[in-house]
Amino acid sequence: MVKRIGTYLLKGSVCISALALMGVAGVEDPLLPVDVTVVQWLWFWPCLSVLMLVLTVVSLWTRCWHEKIEVDVVLTGAVLLTGLWQAMLGLLQVYGWETSRHSLYAVTGSFFNPGPYSGFLAVILPLAVDVLLQERMIGNERIEKALRGLAWVTLFVVLCILPAGRSRAAWIAALLSVLWVCRLRLPGWLKYRGLWKKSYKRLSNWIFIGTLAVAGIGLFGSFFLNTDSANGRLLIWKVCVDEMKPWGSLHAEGETFGGAYGKWQEDYFASGKGTLAEEKVAGSPEYAFNEFIEIGAEYGWVPMMFVVLLAIWVLVIAVRYARNYGASGMWMALLVFSCFSYPLHFPAFWALAILVIMKILSTISACRTHKSNKMFFTFVCMTMGCLFLYASNVKEWKERVNGYRDWNSCQLLYRCGMYKEAAVDYGKCALATNRVAKEEPRFLFEWGRALYKAGNYAEARDVLGRLEKCTADPMVLNLQGRCFADEAEGMKFDKDKEQAFEAAEQCYKRSSNRLPGRVYPYYLLSKLYVAWGKTEKMKLTARRVLEMKPKVVSPATEEMKREISVLLNECME
């Protein structure tokens, strides 16, 4: 009796702690920007520590009482419930019964963007398929029927909402992972139902290859749904691969990926390597849209290759040793989605990855009882590691949360146009919470712009110099150029004025190299040449502005062209 009660309590504890960990995607703070995940990380580590502690107790209980606890089944149910919750939330957003987390998209789930949301569902989809194709899961028939019913409902709802996210990366991940699970599970499923014959093996191989070919053709066609987006990602990967080194960390130099990539793209177009098509699709990304390439760009291609081999090794263990095909399908979906997006920037995907690994370890532990001692000590070490990481970082995360809240109060003055007062408050906020001032590009941009509007050009340039290490956005360079240009107009000595004009010209040229398809830097450069008295340069730049065909025509670009046309006519007279 005591053994049975303890077993049920441990199963419930595993389920609750897994659901709490997976629920990290729904954690938010109304005082923080919607896309900031620092509160989710603050929730993630305690929940992970509790889960590791519960699994350690389960391992100890199994070792002492020799009572088998189906941890894999419990984790499967928790993951399917989370997938159902996210899919239902998306359906409610489609019908307008729940608000989206982004004003431009109808479906985001509890995420800020439909891309990660769709990827989250795509990772869970192969697990539902695996549950439905298993011959026997556990001895308890009622629990097995309940799990299959949950898998059917989750599969249906996810398939309903997944196309609405319009994420091609999620579609590719879902399709390939489901085909992978079907290839591994379908022969056993047919044999279990007496439908398998020896001649079916060759036929199933051909069906699998044909399905894969048709899927490849369909996915190739999906490339044309948004060719500019796809070509833009190809440009990002090309630039990152060109700049990749064997070793090295950008963070040691105080840079983020966005800041480093902005300089790389600027040098790429300045060298003349870029084509007109690449100029059209160039952007200012904060991510590489490929986690492996981003690791290579930030830390070197040697660490990147280590991560790739580690990911393949986990997949091999899941299939060959654990024979946990559902976990292998989830892992494959996560790897495929990581090749086209940025899932590892969200704690929800880390929670998924950890649960996949826990499923694999629990399956190995159940199949190989002689390794229970090793599993116990593995869980103990993981628990201690999680507790250490949480204890060493919790103070910093809380400071960042307070920093974002202080920034929220500063924005009231900034948005009201009270720039002098706002600049003072931004400075105080930066002193109180240095992490936000170092890492948050929007905070630094608002602070620098407030200083510029208040006439504190030197301080504004200092803040914008820090911002340049955090973002690829060329507006940083445009604002730096305006600081130099406006400061030059108030200078008395010609030599100082000349140096300020030259510095402004350099900033505008760098901005135009970073994103050659933008009209704004050439517009600012033309006005600079007018104030500088460089008539010939002004004519060349003005003609460039008038000949440019921006990617998105807006009233602002048309107004800039009209203004430059008037200035050009005045210079011609």
KEKOL-845315 format. One line per 2 residues: number of its first residue (from 1); for each residue x negated, y, z of C-alpha. Coordinates in pm, whole numbers, plus 50000, padded with zeros to 5 digits. Layout:
NUM = X Y Z ~ ...
This chain:
1 = 50000 50000 50000 ~ 49723 50245 50094
3 = 49533 50151 49780 ~ 49838 50215 49560
5 = 49914 50554 49721 ~ 49550 50658 49687
7 = 49548 50553 49322 ~ 49861 50757 49245
9 = 49722 51059 49429 ~ 49397 51043 49234
11 = 49579 51010 48903 ~ 49790 51312 48989
13 = 49483 51507 49094 ~ 49307 51430 48766
15 = 49614 51537 48567 ~ 49667 51862 48762
17 = 49300 51961 48751 ~ 49281 51884 48377
19 = 49596 52090 48311 ~ 49454 52377 48517
21 = 49134 52365 48312 ~ 49323 52353 47981
23 = 49549 52635 48097 ~ 49254 52874 48085
25 = 49379 52992 47745 ~ 49684 53149 47911
27 = 49495 53344 48178 ~ 49503 53720 48120
29 = 49478 54049 48305 ~ 49717 54329 48197
31 = 49453 54591 48289 ~ 49194 54445 48050
33 = 49184 54444 47667 ~ 49369 54143 47526
35 = 49064 54004 47344 ~ 48837 54010 47652
37 = 48786 53659 47794 ~ 48590 53743 48111
39 = 48892 53666 48332 ~ 48928 53329 48159
41 = 48564 53247 48233 ~ 48627 53345 48595
43 = 48909 53086 48602 ~ 48722 52826 48392
45 = 48432 52745 48624 ~ 48629 52681 48948
47 = 48874 52459 48757 ~ 48589 52269 48595
49 = 48419 52223 48932 ~ 48741 52087 49082
51 = 48786 51846 48789 ~ 48430 51720 48823
53 = 48480 51675 49197 ~ 48803 51478 49142
55 = 48633 51255 48882 ~ 48350 51195 49129
57 = 48603 51082 49391 ~ 48773 50861 49129
59 = 48440 50701 49042 ~ 48368 50641 49412
61 = 48718 50499 49468 ~ 48679 50260 49176
63 = 48339 50152 49302 ~ 48459 50087 49658
65 = 48811 49946 49605 ~ 48758 49790 49260
67 = 49083 49955 49154 ~ 49099 50056 48789
69 = 49225 50411 48725 ~ 49303 50497 48361
71 = 49133 50836 48356 ~ 49128 50839 47976
73 = 49507 50798 47961 ~ 49564 51071 48219
75 = 49335 51313 48033 ~ 49512 51224 47706
77 = 49848 51317 47858 ~ 49709 51647 47991
79 = 49564 51742 47652 ~ 49888 51653 47468
81 = 50094 51857 47715 ~ 49867 52157 47661
83 = 49893 52119 47284 ~ 50272 52100 47309
85 = 50279 52413 47527 ~ 50069 52611 47279
87 = 50268 52487 46978 ~ 50601 52572 47143
89 = 50466 52916 47232 ~ 50380 52968 46864
91 = 50729 52862 46755 ~ 50885 53107 47001
93 = 50665 53383 46852 ~ 50775 53291 46500
95 = 51141 53334 46595 ~ 51074 53653 46790
97 = 51155 53511 47133 ~ 50798 53564 47256
99 = 50561 53852 47184 ~ 50241 53792 46990
101 = 49905 53888 47144 ~ 49811 54083 46829
103 = 50014 54354 46658 ~ 49908 54245 46307
105 = 49993 53874 46341 ~ 50319 53702 46422
107 = 50166 53381 46559 ~ 49874 53377 46804
109 = 49990 53152 47089 ~ 49811 53261 47406
111 = 49507 53365 47196 ~ 49432 53707 47050
113 = 49389 53579 46693 ~ 49574 53313 46488
115 = 49242 53160 46373 ~ 49128 53025 46715
117 = 49488 52939 46799 ~ 49524 52723 46488
119 = 49184 52565 46554 ~ 49291 52476 46909
121 = 49595 52292 46775 ~ 49388 52126 46501
123 = 49155 51974 46763 ~ 49449 51825 46954
125 = 49627 51687 46645 ~ 49403 51378 46588
127 = 49454 51273 46950 ~ 49831 51256 46894
129 = 49777 51047 46580 ~ 49541 50816 46767
131 = 49796 50754 47044 ~ 50058 50657 46785
133 = 49822 50417 46604 ~ 49691 50233 46911
135 = 49805 49874 46953 ~ 49803 49869 47333
137 = 49687 50142 47569 ~ 49762 50024 47924
139 = 49957 49749 48091 ~ 50239 49978 48211
141 = 50499 49976 47934 ~ 50697 50273 48068
143 = 50395 50501 48080 ~ 50292 50382 47735
145 = 50633 50466 47588 ~ 50630 50808 47758
147 = 50285 50882 47618 ~ 50387 50777 47267
149 = 50699 50993 47291 ~ 50488 51289 47402
151 = 50251 51223 47110 ~ 50541 51216 46861
153 = 50681 51546 46989 ~ 50338 51712 46997
155 = 50256 51590 46646 ~ 50586 51720 46506
157 = 50568 52064 46670 ~ 50199 52114 46583
159 = 50262 52023 46218 ~ 50549 52274 46213
161 = 50342 52565 46345 ~ 49996 52491 46202
163 = 50067 52628 45849 ~ 50199 52952 45999
165 = 49853 53035 46136 ~ 49715 53050 45778
167 = 49375 52933 45902 ~ 49201 52734 45630
169 = 48930 52629 45875 ~ 49196 52475 46102
171 = 49361 52300 45807 ~ 49029 52147 45701
173 = 48949 52038 46057 ~ 49295 51886 46110
175 = 49299 51701 45778 ~ 48949 51553 45803
177 = 48987 51450 46167 ~ 49326 51286 46108
179 = 49187 51096 45808 ~ 48894 50989 46026
181 = 49124 50853 46298 ~ 49349 50681 46043
183 = 49051 50511 45882 ~ 48938 50378 46220
185 = 49279 50286 46363 ~ 49498 50183 46069
187 = 49347 49835 46004 ~ 49392 49737 46371
189 = 49745 49881 46373 ~ 49841 49677 46065
191 = 49685 49361 46208 ~ 49874 49408 46533
193 = 50201 49419 46339 ~ 50109 49126 46114
195 = 50090 49341 45800 ~ 49718 49305 45737
197 = 49569 49084 45467 ~ 49210 49042 45359
199 = 49287 49197 45021 ~ 49404 49512 45201
201 = 49053 49600 45315 ~ 48934 49697 44968
203 = 49267 49860 44893 ~ 49253 50064 45215
205 = 48905 50185 45125 ~ 49025 50304 44785
207 = 49330 50469 44940 ~ 49104 50646 45189
209 = 48869 50769 44915 ~ 49162 50880 44698
211 = 49326 51065 44986 ~ 48997 51231 45067
213 = 48955 51340 44703 ~ 49308 51481 44685
215 = 49252 51660 45016 ~ 48924 51802 44885
217 = 49097 51936 44574 ~ 49372 52089 44787
219 = 49125 52250 45023 ~ 48924 52383 44730
221 = 49246 52541 44607 ~ 49298 52699 44950
223 = 48973 52888 44888 ~ 49169 53111 44650
225 = 49425 53208 44915 ~ 49182 53475 45031
227 = 48869 53470 44817 ~ 48729 53792 44964
229 = 48731 53642 45313 ~ 48562 53323 45194
231 = 48299 53511 44993 ~ 48237 53739 45290
233 = 48157 53440 45509 ~ 47924 53302 45242
235 = 47739 53636 45246 ~ 47708 53621 45627
237 = 47563 53270 45612 ~ 47324 53364 45333
239 = 47187 53666 45522 ~ 47157 53470 45848
241 = 46974 53180 45684 ~ 46730 53422 45520
243 = 46649 53577 45859 ~ 46633 53251 46054
245 = 46310 53177 46243 ~ 46182 52857 46408
247 = 46205 53001 46761 ~ 46308 53322 46931
249 = 46598 53480 47112 ~ 46775 53801 47013
251 = 46901 53843 47370 ~ 46544 53874 47499
253 = 46521 54195 47295 ~ 46852 54323 47430
255 = 47039 54261 47104 ~ 47356 54071 47030
257 = 47429 53884 46709 ~ 47639 54174 46577
259 = 47361 54430 46628 ~ 47096 54209 46468
261 = 47318 54115 46175 ~ 47391 54481 46098
263 = 47017 54544 46050 ~ 46974 54226 45846
265 = 47255 54316 45609 ~ 47125 54671 45583
267 = 46780 54545 45481 ~ 46936 54292 45243
269 = 47123 54556 45040 ~ 46840 54810 45068
271 = 46602 54557 44905 ~ 46827 54532 44599
273 = 46910 54163 44650 ~ 47282 54226 44691
275 = 47524 54198 44399 ~ 47829 54411 44326
277 = 48054 54123 44431 ~ 47870 54099 44765
279 = 47896 54473 44819 ~ 48272 54441 44778
281 = 48314 54170 45043 ~ 48049 54288 45292
283 = 48176 54361 45641 ~ 48052 54424 45994
285 = 48115 54095 46177 ~ 48046 54027 46542
287 = 48027 53650 46476 ~ 47865 53434 46208
289 = 48185 53230 46149 ~ 47966 52922 46185
291 = 47855 52829 46534 ~ 47552 52632 46416
293 = 47423 52911 46192 ~ 47485 53162 46470
295 = 47278 52950 46711 ~ 47003 52936 46448
297 = 47017 53312 46393 ~ 47008 53388 46767
299 = 46763 53124 46892 ~ 46592 52973 46585
301 = 46648 52679 46353 ~ 46472 52432 46586
303 = 46734 52476 46865 ~ 47001 52471 46594
305 = 46882 52129 46469 ~ 46876 52001 46827
307 = 47239 52108 46877 ~ 47342 51947 46546
309 = 47174 51617 46639 ~ 47331 51630 46986
311 = 47678 51680 46833 ~ 47626 51385 46596
313 = 47498 51172 46885 ~ 47817 51237 47086
315 = 48025 51134 46782 ~ 47825 50811 46744
317 = 47868 50727 47115 ~ 48243 50790 47095
319 = 48284 50552 46800 ~ 48019 50286 46852
321 = 47991 50248 47229 ~ 48309 50390 47380
323 = 48533 50300 47083 ~ 48743 50598 47182
325 = 48866 50696 46837 ~ 49096 50970 46964
327 = 48804 51145 47136 ~ 48592 51102 46823
329 = 48868 51260 46612 ~ 48891 51556 46849
331 = 48513 51595 46846 ~ 48505 51583 46466
333 = 48780 51845 46441 ~ 48586 52068 46680
335 = 48266 52028 46477 ~ 48440 52099 46146
337 = 48619 52403 46286 ~ 48289 52527 46431
339 = 48146 52529 46077 ~ 48395 52794 45966
341 = 48491 52990 46278 ~ 48374 53094 46625
343 = 48548 52860 46877 ~ 48264 52847 47129
345 = 48327 53211 47222 ~ 48650 53098 47392
347 = 48656 52905 47720 ~ 48962 52708 47600
349 = 48748 52530 47339 ~ 48478 52457 47597
351 = 48754 52302 47811 ~ 48857 52084 47516
353 = 48497 51979 47449 ~ 48442 51889 47816
355 = 48761 51684 47830 ~ 48654 51498 47515
357 = 48322 51410 47682 ~ 48504 51307 48001
359 = 48730 51079 47796 ~ 48424 50918 47639
361 = 48249 50871 47975 ~ 48561 50733 48142
363 = 48608 50482 47860 ~ 48247 50365 47885
365 = 48284 50337 48263 ~ 48603 50129 48226
367 = 48454 49900 47960 ~ 48117 49852 48129
369 = 48173 49810 48500 ~ 47803 49739 48560
371 = 47738 50107 48477 ~ 47972 50242 48747
373 = 47678 50346 48966 ~ 47530 50551 48685
375 = 47867 50714 48613 ~ 47912 50801 48979
377 = 47576 50976 48999 ~ 47644 51142 48661
379 = 47967 51295 48795 ~ 47791 51399 49117
381 = 47519 51581 48919 ~ 47778 51747 48693
383 = 47979 51862 48996 ~ 47671 52011 49160
385 = 47573 52180 48832 ~ 47918 52337 48790
387 = 47923 52462 49147 ~ 47574 52609 49108
389 = 47666 52788 48783 ~ 47983 52925 48935
391 = 47811 53046 49253 ~ 47526 53211 49059
393 = 47754 53395 48814 ~ 48074 53473 49003
395 = 47944 53809 49131 ~ 47848 53921 48782
397 = 48184 53817 48634 ~ 48376 54003 48905
399 = 48165 54313 48839 ~ 48248 54288 48470
401 = 48619 54258 48547 ~ 48598 54570 48766
403 = 48401 54743 48490 ~ 48674 54677 48235
405 = 48935 54807 48476 ~ 48734 55126 48534
407 = 48697 55163 48157 ~ 49075 55139 48126
409 = 49113 55445 48351 ~ 48847 55636 48152
411 = 49038 55580 47829 ~ 49329 55794 47951
413 = 49116 56110 47933 ~ 48952 56000 47606
415 = 49282 55941 47429 ~ 49416 56275 47550
417 = 49122 56454 47387 ~ 48966 56567 47716
419 = 48618 56469 47600 ~ 48407 56658 47854
421 = 48589 56503 48148 ~ 48596 56164 47975
423 = 48219 56173 47911 ~ 48158 56230 48282
425 = 48387 55940 48378 ~ 48225 55709 48121
427 = 47885 55792 48270 ~ 48005 55709 48621
429 = 48159 55385 48497 ~ 47831 55290 48324
431 = 47637 55345 48647 ~ 47883 55138 48849
433 = 47908 54845 48604 ~ 47598 54821 48391
435 = 47698 54493 48219 ~ 48000 54647 48045
437 = 47790 54949 47944 ~ 47532 54716 47789
439 = 47754 54461 47615 ~ 48088 54618 47522
441 = 48059 54801 47185 ~ 48392 54981 47220
443 = 48295 55127 47557 ~ 47964 55257 47420
445 = 48129 55398 47107 ~ 48394 55586 47304
447 = 48130 55714 47545 ~ 47902 55830 47262
449 = 48188 55993 47072 ~ 48307 56173 47387
451 = 47954 56309 47438 ~ 47940 56414 47071
453 = 48274 56593 47094 ~ 48158 56762 47416
455 = 47847 56892 47235 ~ 47595 56676 47427
457 = 47417 56558 47114 ~ 47098 56424 47275
459 = 47288 56212 47528 ~ 47525 56095 47254
461 = 47232 55976 47042 ~ 47091 55785 47339
463 = 47420 55604 47398 ~ 47466 55535 47026
465 = 47112 55395 47013 ~ 47217 55139 47274
467 = 47535 55070 47079 ~ 47333 54996 46764
469 = 47195 54683 46937 ~ 47547 54554 47007
471 = 47741 54597 46684 ~ 47711 54582 46306
473 = 47964 54865 46258 ~ 47812 55142 46039
475 = 48023 55404 46219 ~ 47745 55409 46480
477 = 47501 55539 46218 ~ 47758 55784 46081
479 = 47811 55930 46427 ~ 47436 55949 46488
481 = 47400 56137 46160 ~ 47674 56380 46258
483 = 47494 56445 46588 ~ 47177 56538 46400
485 = 47365 56746 46139 ~ 47570 56943 46392
487 = 47264 56997 46609 ~ 47072 57128 46307
489 = 47328 57400 46244 ~ 47255 57551 46586
491 = 46876 57545 46551 ~ 46680 57864 46491
493 = 46348 57730 46361 ~ 46338 57601 46004
495 = 46098 57318 46090 ~ 46326 57177 46360
497 = 46627 57219 46136 ~ 46451 57037 45851
499 = 46362 56746 46077 ~ 46720 56722 46204
501 = 46857 56723 45846 ~ 46610 56450 45747
503 = 46714 56237 46046 ~ 47082 56282 45953
505 = 47007 56188 45592 ~ 46830 55873 45709
507 = 47129 55772 45924 ~ 47376 55820 45639
509 = 47156 55625 45396 ~ 47124 55339 45643
511 = 47501 55337 45684 ~ 47552 55325 45307
513 = 47308 55032 45283 ~ 47482 54845 45562
515 = 47820 54863 45388 ~ 47767 54985 45029
517 = 48137 54971 44947 ~ 48236 55243 45195
519 = 48305 55597 45073 ~ 48260 55768 45409
521 = 47876 55768 45440 ~ 47839 55910 45088
523 = 48101 56172 45173 ~ 47904 56276 45483
525 = 47580 56271 45285 ~ 47729 56503 45019
527 = 47841 56753 45284 ~ 47499 56731 45447
529 = 47327 56825 45121 ~ 47558 57125 45086
531 = 47463 57250 45434 ~ 47098 57165 45364
533 = 47091 57344 45029 ~ 46989 57033 44830
535 = 47203 57099 44523 ~ 47067 56828 44293
537 = 47095 56558 44556 ~ 47444 56677 44635
539 = 47550 56643 44270 ~ 47419 56286 44244
541 = 47584 56180 44569 ~ 47912 56356 44487
543 = 47935 56179 44152 ~ 47878 55850 44334
545 = 48170 55932 44565 ~ 48401 56017 44275
547 = 48306 55703 44081 ~ 48350 55464 44373
549 = 48650 55233 44378 ~ 48706 55139 44742
551 = 48830 54794 44834 ~ 49132 54944 45011
553 = 49270 55269 44871 ~ 49397 55492 45150
555 = 49505 55857 45188 ~ 49180 55922 45378
557 = 48958 55810 45085 ~ 49167 56012 44839
559 = 49134 56320 45060 ~ 48756 56274 45078
561 = 48734 56249 44700 ~ 48940 56565 44654
563 = 48720 56756 44899 ~ 48399 56637 44731
565 = 48544 56726 44389 ~ 48601 57083 44507
567 = 48246 57107 44649 ~ 48100 56966 44327
569 = 48286 57223 44115 ~ 48157 57501 44340
571 = 47800 57375 44295 ~ 47842 57355 43918
573 = 47952 57718 43893
